Amino acid sequence: MSPVFDRVAVVGLGLLGGSVALAARRRGAAAQVVAATRREEARQRALREGAVDAVLELDEVAVGAELVVLATPVYAMPDVLRRLAPRLDEGAIVTDVGSVKAPLAETLPGLLPPRARYVGSHPMAGSHERGMDHARADLFRGAACIVTHARDDAAVDRVCAFWEALGAVVMRRDAAVHDAEVAWVSHVPHVLAFAFARALGAAPAGARELAGPGFRDFTRIALSDAELWGDILTANSKAVAAPLQAAGAALSELSRTIESGDAEALERLLATARQALSLASPAQRAETREASYHNGSSAVASEGARPKGDDNDT
């Protein structure tokens, strides 16, 4: 395939940044990929695996780049862009991989020179693992990637084309709409997993010896980096409030029904929950149909397969 961009600069070689670099090189989305990172081990691994053509200093990495991908924590992006801005070429596009979009859409465009453009991105791909050691060229294959609206339609189109070249399924959203939607499907699920993991301190001593696939599936994302997720949840606190309140109300209702001993009412609640989950996405509907086929029309497997969803680590 023809490269979407001649030169792409990736700032930050963690899981997502490293995967962007690998995918851009191996899928031919960029003719040349350069990067900047503070970590020596990430620099060495990126060069050793051929993820980048060069690893440069932050003040140099944007020179000549048609696309700059910010793959740092969200809170660090404004300061990073302030350093990059004077070196951006005419027509350069800046995007990012942040899990929260509205604060970036409000802040980053104002840090750019008139000759450059900002288009927000959020690939819904990741893991509780961190670092270049876990980067993969196929991380974005089949994953949703949200690209936010911007004034320059041509720049938006090029960013969409880039993510599609990496194998992602691109969806366009307003930044605020993105934050509201991702709060439901990513941020609050992480909150619930963290809350349950914290509550495990009250579990009987021997309970952990009995943990099976269901426990691992549910708690896996609670292994995600605390600093990273503290940053994400703080940045998206307003959007997280409503789904978190709704989840709390649903949990209270379920708890009351369990305590009542009304098996029929409990079964109706569980069936309603299962039906709601089956509507979440085409992939979820397919998994629900498969579970119904293997376990009976009203039964759900107690220990499902490892989920294929994202952890939204940035």
Contacts in CASP RR format, 6 or more apart in sequence:
PFRMAT RR
TARGET T0000
AUTHOR 0000-0000-0000
METHOD contacts of the structure
MODEL  1
MSPVFDRVAVVGLGLLGGSVALAARRRGAAAQVVAATRREEARQRALREG
AVDAVLELDEVAVGAELVVLATPVYAMPDVLRRLAPRLDEGAIVTDVGSV
KAPLAETLPGLLPPRARYVGSHPMAGSHERGMDHARADLFRGAACIVTHA
RDDAAVDRVCAFWEALGAVVMRRDAAVHDAEVAWVSHVPHVLAFAFARAL
GAAPAGARELAGPGFRDFTRIALSDAELWGDILTANSKAVAAPLQAAGAA
LSELSRTIESGDAEALERLLATARQALSLASPAQRAETREASYHNGSSAV
ASEGARPKGDDNDT
1 27 0 8 1.000
1 28 0 8 1.000
1 29 0 8 1.000
1 165 0 8 1.000
3 28 0 8 1.000
3 29 0 8 1.000
3 30 0 8 1.000
3 31 0 8 1.000
4 29 0 8 1.000
4 30 0 8 1.000
4 67 0 8 1.000
4 158 0 8 1.000
4 161 0 8 1.000
4 162 0 8 1.000
4 165 0 8 1.000
5 29 0 8 1.000
5 30 0 8 1.000
5 31 0 8 1.000
5 66 0 8 1.000
5 67 0 8 1.000
5 158 0 8 1.000
5 162 0 8 1.000
6 30 0 8 1.000
6 31 0 8 1.000
6 32 0 8 1.000
6 66 0 8 1.000
7 30 0 8 1.000
7 31 0 8 1.000
7 32 0 8 1.000
7 33 0 8 1.000
7 34 0 8 1.000
7 64 0 8 1.000
7 65 0 8 1.000
7 66 0 8 1.000
7 67 0 8 1.000
8 20 0 8 1.000
8 21 0 8 1.000
8 24 0 8 1.000
8 29 0 8 1.000
8 30 0 8 1.000
8 32 0 8 1.000
8 33 0 8 1.000
8 34 0 8 1.000
8 65 0 8 1.000
8 66 0 8 1.000
8 67 0 8 1.000
8 68 0 8 1.000
8 69 0 8 1.000
8 162 0 8 1.000
9 33 0 8 1.000
9 34 0 8 1.000
9 35 0 8 1.000
9 36 0 8 1.000
9 61 0 8 1.000
9 62 0 8 1.000
9 65 0 8 1.000
9 67 0 8 1.000
9 68 0 8 1.000
9 69 0 8 1.000
10 17 0 8 1.000
10 18 0 8 1.000
10 20 0 8 1.000
10 21 0 8 1.000
10 24 0 8 1.000
10 33 0 8 1.000
10 34 0 8 1.000
10 35 0 8 1.000
10 36 0 8 1.000
10 52 0 8 1.000
10 69 0 8 1.000
10 71 0 8 1.000
11 35 0 8 1.000
11 36 0 8 1.000
11 58 0 8 1.000
11 61 0 8 1.000
11 68 0 8 1.000
11 69 0 8 1.000
11 70 0 8 1.000
11 71 0 8 1.000
11 72 0 8 1.000
11 80 0 8 1.000
11 84 0 8 1.000
12 18 0 8 1.000
12 35 0 8 1.000
12 36 0 8 1.000
12 37 0 8 1.000
12 38 0 8 1.000
12 42 0 8 1.000
12 70 0 8 1.000
12 71 0 8 1.000
12 72 0 8 1.000
13 21 0 8 1.000
13 35 0 8 1.000
13 37 0 8 1.000
13 39 0 8 1.000
13 42 0 8 1.000
13 43 0 8 1.000
13 45 0 8 1.000
13 46 0 8 1.000
13 51 0 8 1.000
13 55 0 8 1.000
13 71 0 8 1.000
13 131 0 8 1.000
13 132 0 8 1.000
13 135 0 8 1.000
14 37 0 8 1.000
14 42 0 8 1.000
14 71 0 8 1.000
14 130 0 8 1.000
14 131 0 8 1.000
14 132 0 8 1.000
14 135 0 8 1.000
15 126 0 8 1.000
15 127 0 8 1.000
15 129 0 8 1.000
15 130 0 8 1.000
15 131 0 8 1.000
15 132 0 8 1.000
15 134 0 8 1.000
15 135 0 8 1.000
15 139 0 8 1.000
15 313 0 8 1.000
16 71 0 8 1.000
16 97 0 8 1.000
16 123 0 8 1.000
16 125 0 8 1.000
16 126 0 8 1.000
16 135 0 8 1.000
16 139 0 8 1.000
16 313 0 8 1.000
16 314 0 8 1.000
17 35 0 8 1.000
17 69 0 8 1.000
17 71 0 8 1.000
17 97 0 8 1.000
17 135 0 8 1.000
18 35 0 8 1.000
18 42 0 8 1.000
18 46 0 8 1.000
18 51 0 8 1.000
18 71 0 8 1.000
18 131 0 8 1.000
18 132 0 8 1.000
18 135 0 8 1.000
19 125 0 8 1.000
19 135 0 8 1.000
19 136 0 8 1.000
19 137 0 8 1.000
19 139 0 8 1.000
19 140 0 8 1.000
20 69 0 8 1.000
20 71 0 8 1.000
20 97 0 8 1.000
20 140 0 8 1.000
20 166 0 8 1.000
21 33 0 8 1.000
21 35 0 8 1.000
21 46 0 8 1.000
21 51 0 8 1.000
21 52 0 8 1.000
21 135 0 8 1.000
22 49 0 8 1.000
22 50 0 8 1.000
22 51 0 8 1.000
22 135 0 8 1.000
22 136 0 8 1.000
22 137 0 8 1.000
23 29 0 8 1.000
23 137 0 8 1.000
23 138 0 8 1.000
23 139 0 8 1.000
23 140 0 8 1.000
23 166 0 8 1.000
23 167 0 8 1.000
24 30 0 8 1.000
24 33 0 8 1.000
24 162 0 8 1.000
24 165 0 8 1.000
24 166 0 8 1.000
25 33 0 8 1.000
25 50 0 8 1.000
25 51 0 8 1.000
25 52 0 8 1.000
25 137 0 8 1.000
26 137 0 8 1.000
27 137 0 8 1.000
27 165 0 8 1.000
27 166 0 8 1.000
27 167 0 8 1.000
28 165 0 8 1.000
29 162 0 8 1.000
29 165 0 8 1.000
29 166 0 8 1.000
30 67 0 8 1.000
32 53 0 8 1.000
33 51 0 8 1.000
33 52 0 8 1.000
33 53 0 8 1.000
34 52 0 8 1.000
34 53 0 8 1.000
34 54 0 8 1.000
34 55 0 8 1.000
34 56 0 8 1.000
34 61 0 8 1.000
34 65 0 8 1.000
35 43 0 8 1.000
35 46 0 8 1.000
35 51 0 8 1.000
35 52 0 8 1.000
35 54 0 8 1.000
35 55 0 8 1.000
35 56 0 8 1.000
35 61 0 8 1.000
36 55 0 8 1.000
36 56 0 8 1.000
36 57 0 8 1.000
36 58 0 8 1.000
36 60 0 8 1.000
36 61 0 8 1.000
37 43 0 8 1.000
37 46 0 8 1.000
37 55 0 8 1.000
37 132 0 8 1.000
39 132 0 8 1.000
41 132 0 8 1.000
42 131 0 8 1.000
42 132 0 8 1.000
43 55 0 8 1.000
45 51 0 8 1.000
45 132 0 8 1.000
45 133 0 8 1.000
46 52 0 8 1.000
46 55 0 8 1.000
46 132 0 8 1.000
47 55 0 8 1.000
51 132 0 8 1.000
51 135 0 8 1.000
58 80 0 8 1.000
58 83 0 8 1.000
58 84 0 8 1.000
59 83 0 8 1.000
59 87 0 8 1.000
60 87 0 8 1.000
61 68 0 8 1.000
61 84 0 8 1.000
62 68 0 8 1.000
62 84 0 8 1.000
62 87 0 8 1.000
62 88 0 8 1.000
62 89 0 8 1.000
62 92 0 8 1.000
63 87 0 8 1.000
63 89 0 8 1.000
64 89 0 8 1.000
64 92 0 8 1.000
65 88 0 8 1.000
65 89 0 8 1.000
65 92 0 8 1.000
66 89 0 8 1.000
66 91 0 8 1.000
66 92 0 8 1.000
66 93 0 8 1.000
67 92 0 8 1.000
67 93 0 8 1.000
67 94 0 8 1.000
67 95 0 8 1.000
67 158 0 8 1.000
67 159 0 8 1.000
67 162 0 8 1.000
68 84 0 8 1.000
68 88 0 8 1.000
68 92 0 8 1.000
68 93 0 8 1.000
68 94 0 8 1.000
68 95 0 8 1.000
69 95 0 8 1.000
69 96 0 8 1.000
69 97 0 8 1.000
69 121 0 8 1.000
70 77 0 8 1.000
70 80 0 8 1.000
70 81 0 8 1.000
70 94 0 8 1.000
70 95 0 8 1.000
70 96 0 8 1.000
70 97 0 8 1.000
70 98 0 8 1.000
71 96 0 8 1.000
71 97 0 8 1.000
71 314 0 8 1.000
72 80 0 8 1.000
73 227 0 8 1.000
73 228 0 8 1.000
73 231 0 8 1.000
73 314 0 8 1.000
74 98 0 8 1.000
74 99 0 8 1.000
74 100 0 8 1.000
74 103 0 8 1.000
74 104 0 8 1.000
74 231 0 8 1.000
74 232 0 8 1.000
74 235 0 8 1.000
74 314 0 8 1.000
75 231 0 8 1.000
75 235 0 8 1.000
77 96 0 8 1.000
77 98 0 8 1.000
77 104 0 8 1.000
77 107 0 8 1.000
77 108 0 8 1.000
78 107 0 8 1.000
78 108 0 8 1.000
78 111 0 8 1.000
81 94 0 8 1.000
81 108 0 8 1.000
81 111 0 8 1.000
81 112 0 8 1.000
82 111 0 8 1.000
84 94 0 8 1.000
85 111 0 8 1.000
85 112 0 8 1.000
85 113 0 8 1.000
85 116 0 8 1.000
86 113 0 8 1.000
88 94 0 8 1.000
88 112 0 8 1.000
88 113 0 8 1.000
88 115 0 8 1.000
88 116 0 8 1.000
89 115 0 8 1.000
89 116 0 8 1.000
90 115 0 8 1.000
91 115 0 8 1.000
91 116 0 8 1.000
91 117 0 8 1.000
92 115 0 8 1.000
92 116 0 8 1.000
92 117 0 8 1.000
93 116 0 8 1.000
93 117 0 8 1.000
93 118 0 8 1.000
93 119 0 8 1.000
93 155 0 8 1.000
93 158 0 8 1.000
93 159 0 8 1.000
94 108 0 8 1.000
94 112 0 8 1.000
94 116 0 8 1.000
94 117 0 8 1.000
94 118 0 8 1.000
94 119 0 8 1.000
95 118 0 8 1.000
95 119 0 8 1.000
95 120 0 8 1.000
95 121 0 8 1.000
95 147 0 8 1.000
95 159 0 8 1.000
95 162 0 8 1.000
96 104 0 8 1.000
96 108 0 8 1.000
96 120 0 8 1.000
96 121 0 8 1.000
96 122 0 8 1.000
97 121 0 8 1.000
97 122 0 8 1.000
97 123 0 8 1.000
97 314 0 8 1.000
98 104 0 8 1.000
98 121 0 8 1.000
98 122 0 8 1.000
98 314 0 8 1.000
99 122 0 8 1.000
99 182 0 8 1.000
99 186 0 8 1.000
99 187 0 8 1.000
99 232 0 8 1.000
99 236 0 8 1.000
99 312 0 8 1.000
99 313 0 8 1.000
99 314 0 8 1.000
100 179 0 8 1.000
100 182 0 8 1.000
100 232 0 8 1.000
100 235 0 8 1.000
100 236 0 8 1.000
101 120 0 8 1.000
101 122 0 8 1.000
101 146 0 8 1.000
101 148 0 8 1.000
101 173 0 8 1.000
101 175 0 8 1.000
101 176 0 8 1.000
101 178 0 8 1.000
101 179 0 8 1.000
102 175 0 8 1.000
102 176 0 8 1.000
102 178 0 8 1.000
102 179 0 8 1.000
103 235 0 8 1.000
104 118 0 8 1.000
104 120 0 8 1.000
104 175 0 8 1.000
105 118 0 8 1.000
105 120 0 8 1.000
105 148 0 8 1.000
105 175 0 8 1.000
108 118 0 8 1.000
109 117 0 8 1.000
109 118 0 8 1.000
109 150 0 8 1.000
112 118 0 8 1.000
117 150 0 8 1.000
117 151 0 8 1.000
117 152 0 8 1.000
117 155 0 8 1.000
118 150 0 8 1.000
119 147 0 8 1.000
119 148 0 8 1.000
119 150 0 8 1.000
119 152 0 8 1.000
119 155 0 8 1.000
119 156 0 8 1.000
119 159 0 8 1.000
120 147 0 8 1.000
120 148 0 8 1.000
120 150 0 8 1.000
120 159 0 8 1.000
120 175 0 8 1.000
121 145 0 8 1.000
121 146 0 8 1.000
121 147 0 8 1.000
121 148 0 8 1.000
121 159 0 8 1.000
121 163 0 8 1.000
122 145 0 8 1.000
122 146 0 8 1.000
122 178 0 8 1.000
122 182 0 8 1.000
122 312 0 8 1.000
123 139 0 8 1.000
123 140 0 8 1.000
123 143 0 8 1.000
123 144 0 8 1.000
123 145 0 8 1.000
123 163 0 8 1.000
123 168 0 8 1.000
124 143 0 8 1.000
124 144 0 8 1.000
124 145 0 8 1.000
124 146 0 8 1.000
124 182 0 8 1.000
124 186 0 8 1.000
124 309 0 8 1.000
124 310 0 8 1.000
124 312 0 8 1.000
125 139 0 8 1.000
125 140 0 8 1.000
125 143 0 8 1.000
125 145 0 8 1.000
125 168 0 8 1.000
125 310 0 8 1.000
126 139 0 8 1.000
126 310 0 8 1.000
126 311 0 8 1.000
126 312 0 8 1.000
126 313 0 8 1.000
127 134 0 8 1.000
127 311 0 8 1.000
127 313 0 8 1.000
128 220 0 8 1.000
128 221 0 8 1.000
128 222 0 8 1.000
128 223 0 8 1.000
128 224 0 8 1.000
128 225 0 8 1.000
128 311 0 8 1.000
128 313 0 8 1.000
130 225 0 8 1.000
130 228 0 8 1.000
130 313 0 8 1.000
140 163 0 8 1.000
140 166 0 8 1.000
140 167 0 8 1.000
140 168 0 8 1.000
141 166 0 8 1.000
141 167 0 8 1.000
141 168 0 8 1.000
142 167 0 8 1.000
142 168 0 8 1.000
142 169 0 8 1.000
143 167 0 8 1.000
143 168 0 8 1.000
143 169 0 8 1.000
143 310 0 8 1.000
144 168 0 8 1.000
144 169 0 8 1.000
144 170 0 8 1.000
144 171 0 8 1.000
144 310 0 8 1.000
145 163 0 8 1.000
145 166 0 8 1.000
145 168 0 8 1.000
145 169 0 8 1.000
145 170 0 8 1.000
145 171 0 8 1.000
146 170 0 8 1.000
146 171 0 8 1.000
146 172 0 8 1.000
146 173 0 8 1.000
146 178 0 8 1.000
146 182 0 8 1.000
147 156 0 8 1.000
147 159 0 8 1.000
147 160 0 8 1.000
147 163 0 8 1.000
147 170 0 8 1.000
147 171 0 8 1.000
147 172 0 8 1.000
147 173 0 8 1.000
148 172 0 8 1.000
148 173 0 8 1.000
148 174 0 8 1.000
148 175 0 8 1.000
148 178 0 8 1.000
149 156 0 8 1.000
149 172 0 8 1.000
149 173 0 8 1.000
149 174 0 8 1.000
149 175 0 8 1.000
150 156 0 8 1.000
156 172 0 8 1.000
160 170 0 8 1.000
160 172 0 8 1.000
163 170 0 8 1.000
164 170 0 8 1.000
173 181 0 8 1.000
176 239 0 8 1.000
179 236 0 8 1.000
179 239 0 8 1.000
180 239 0 8 1.000
180 242 0 8 1.000
182 236 0 8 1.000
182 239 0 8 1.000
182 312 0 8 1.000
183 236 0 8 1.000
183 239 0 8 1.000
183 240 0 8 1.000
183 242 0 8 1.000
183 243 0 8 1.000
184 243 0 8 1.000
185 280 0 8 1.000
186 310 0 8 1.000
186 311 0 8 1.000
186 312 0 8 1.000
187 232 0 8 1.000
187 233 0 8 1.000
187 236 0 8 1.000
187 239 0 8 1.000
187 240 0 8 1.000
187 243 0 8 1.000
187 312 0 8 1.000
188 240 0 8 1.000
188 243 0 8 1.000
188 244 0 8 1.000
188 247 0 8 1.000
189 221 0 8 1.000
190 221 0 8 1.000
190 222 0 8 1.000
190 224 0 8 1.000
190 229 0 8 1.000
190 233 0 8 1.000
190 311 0 8 1.000
190 312 0 8 1.000
191 233 0 8 1.000
191 240 0 8 1.000
191 244 0 8 1.000
192 247 0 8 1.000
193 218 0 8 1.000
193 219 0 8 1.000
193 220 0 8 1.000
193 221 0 8 1.000
193 222 0 8 1.000
194 222 0 8 1.000
194 229 0 8 1.000
196 218 0 8 1.000
196 219 0 8 1.000
196 222 0 8 1.000
197 219 0 8 1.000
197 222 0 8 1.000
200 207 0 8 1.000
200 208 0 8 1.000
212 303 0 8 1.000
213 303 0 8 1.000
213 304 0 8 1.000
213 305 0 8 1.000
213 306 0 8 1.000
214 302 0 8 1.000
214 303 0 8 1.000
214 304 0 8 1.000
216 306 0 8 1.000
217 304 0 8 1.000
217 306 0 8 1.000
217 307 0 8 1.000
220 306 0 8 1.000
220 311 0 8 1.000
221 311 0 8 1.000
224 311 0 8 1.000
224 313 0 8 1.000
225 313 0 8 1.000
228 313 0 8 1.000
228 314 0 8 1.000
232 312 0 8 1.000
232 314 0 8 1.000
233 240 0 8 1.000
250 273 0 8 1.000
253 269 0 8 1.000
254 266 0 8 1.000
254 269 0 8 1.000
257 265 0 8 1.000
257 266 0 8 1.000
257 269 0 8 1.000
258 266 0 8 1.000
271 298 0 8 1.000
274 288 0 8 1.000
274 300 0 8 1.000
277 284 0 8 1.000
277 288 0 8 1.000
278 284 0 8 1.000
278 285 0 8 1.000
278 288 0 8 1.000
278 289 0 8 1.000
279 285 0 8 1.000
283 308 0 8 1.000
287 305 0 8 1.000
291 299 0 8 1.000
291 300 0 8 1.000
291 301 0 8 1.000
291 304 0 8 1.000
292 299 0 8 1.000
294 301 0 8 1.000
295 301 0 8 1.000
END
